[in-house]
Structure formats: C-alpha cells, structure tokens
Amino acid sequence: MLSLSPEPTLRIVSWNVHKCTGGLDRRHDPARTAAVLAAAAPDVILLQEVAQNARWYGSCRQVDVLGDALGMPHRSYFVNVRFGPRRGEYGNAILSRSPILRTSNVDLTLPGKKPRSGLHAELRLEVGTGTRTLHVFALHLGLGERERRAQLQQLLAVEPLRGMHAATPCVVAGDFNDVWGTLGKLHLEPAGFRGPARSVRTFPAWAPVRALDSFYVRGDLELVHLAFPRSKGARTASDHLPLVADLRLGAAVS
C-alpha cells in the first residue's frame, strides 16, 4: 500500500493512450507508453482507450502489460467498445500502487451513440499513522456537445457520486472530448468540483490546440499543480498528451 508523508501529496496521471499507438507514426509500442508513465512517477493512473484481444496490437492485454511494466499490482479495467479479432476491444483502466477496495463501471452510453462510460475505483491510502479513502473516476465522453453534457449530468446523478459526502476526496478526470474547454465549469464546478485555473491543451499531442482532457477534484483534496510532460515520448506515444496532477490530501483519520 502507498504510504504518504505527514503532509500527504499524491500524483495522478490521466491519459488517453490511443491503444498504445503513436498519433503520428502509428507505431504500436506499449513500452514507449509505459516509459512516459514511469517518468511521471505516478501513484495512480487513469487511462482511456486501453486495448486487448486485437491482432493489430499484438493480442496483448494492455492494462496488464502497462501494470506489470510499472510495478502497479492493483488494476481495474472495463471494455467499452468491441470490434472483432483484428481490432479487438478497448475501454478505461485504473492502475494503482494502493489497494482498490471496490470498483464499478458507470454506463454513460446514450441511445444511438458510441458506448461510453466512467470507471470508478475506491482506493485506500496510508497517510502517516492513519488511512484515507479516495474515489477516482476515469472518464471517456462522447463526441457531441449535447452528448457530453448529458453524460456528465448522468454521472453526477448515479451512485456512488450521488450519495457521496461533499468532504470525501474524489477525482473525476479523463478524455472529456471538451472542444471548447467549458464542460467542467458548466457541470462539475456547480457540483462542488474544482479544476485548474487555466485549461491545459492536450490535443493533438504533437502540437496541442485543444484542452480535450480534464482533471477535477472535490472534497478534502487540493489540486496543487496540473501540467503535461514535454518529452518526445509524451508527444509521440499517443494522439493525446497525458495530464499529470499533483494533489494534496487532507490528514488521515487514525
């Protein structure tokens, strides 16, 4: 289990890994993806477009390839989109150094639209001499503006978010496909979430002009810093840049 200092800090990375395939070179390279993640030294990772069972991607289960490479034994994975043996299937994943106590998938698919969801995990962190519970949600929202708004409202209206105490530390992050960079301000901030003062542009990775990816916190949790790696690997491993968030967690309950 991850043990945090008396002034507990936590690093979470959120990234649409594009099935571990480069946005420009189209090269499938999980090792490159893992190297970018390892360089960020995260405690928790929220991923989108994680593939498995695809001949195109070596028929590997990417959540386990990445988890093993990073030494992160605690994992959750849920498939959203299924094709066939050639293109396989992909979905959201959560990797953690701390135990995942509970995990569930929140279906955000709207009628007639591509399957979308939010993967939830409840983590137990050791903080000094006590422990804290942290809820994380890895999202991948739709391509239409109305669709994305409806999906966020749907997320907020279902368990476990609906009944969660306002002080409970909670992260909602992922690929929002937020073309205009306004979804969080319109829908998450009124529900008590806090995001960065300025959106971080993440797409396309090689020359980002859109802040498609977002990171929000609520409860006894402070978003101290949010940025993206500037390495060549981060710019080439996917069509999105990863978001790296440094958080400050409230004191543990002994």
Secondary structure as GFF3:
##gff-version 3
##sequence-region A 1 254
A	DSSP	beta_strand	3	4	.	.	.	ID=ss1
A	DSSP	beta_strand	9	16	.	.	.	ID=ss2
A	DSSP	three_ten_helix	18	20	.	.	.	ID=ss3
A	DSSP	alpha_helix	30	40	.	.	.	ID=ss4
A	DSSP	beta_strand	44	52	.	.	.	ID=ss5
A	DSSP	three_ten_helix	55	57	.	.	.	ID=ss6
A	DSSP	alpha_helix	62	70	.	.	.	ID=ss7
A	DSSP	beta_strand	74	82	.	.	.	ID=ss8
A	DSSP	beta_strand	89	96	.	.	.	ID=ss9
A	DSSP	beta_strand	100	107	.	.	.	ID=ss10
A	DSSP	beta_strand	117	127	.	.	.	ID=ss11
A	DSSP	beta_strand	130	140	.	.	.	ID=ss12
A	DSSP	alpha_helix	145	157	.	.	.	ID=ss13
A	DSSP	beta_strand	170	175	.	.	.	ID=ss14
A	DSSP	alpha_helix	183	183	.	.	.	ID=ss15
A	DSSP	pi_helix	184	188	.	.	.	ID=ss16
A	DSSP	three_ten_helix	189	191	.	.	.	ID=ss17
A	DSSP	beta_strand	213	218	.	.	.	ID=ss18
A	DSSP	beta_strand	221	227	.	.	.	ID=ss19
A	DSSP	alpha_helix	232	236	.	.	.	ID=ss20
A	DSSP	beta_strand	243	249	.	.	.	ID=ss21
###
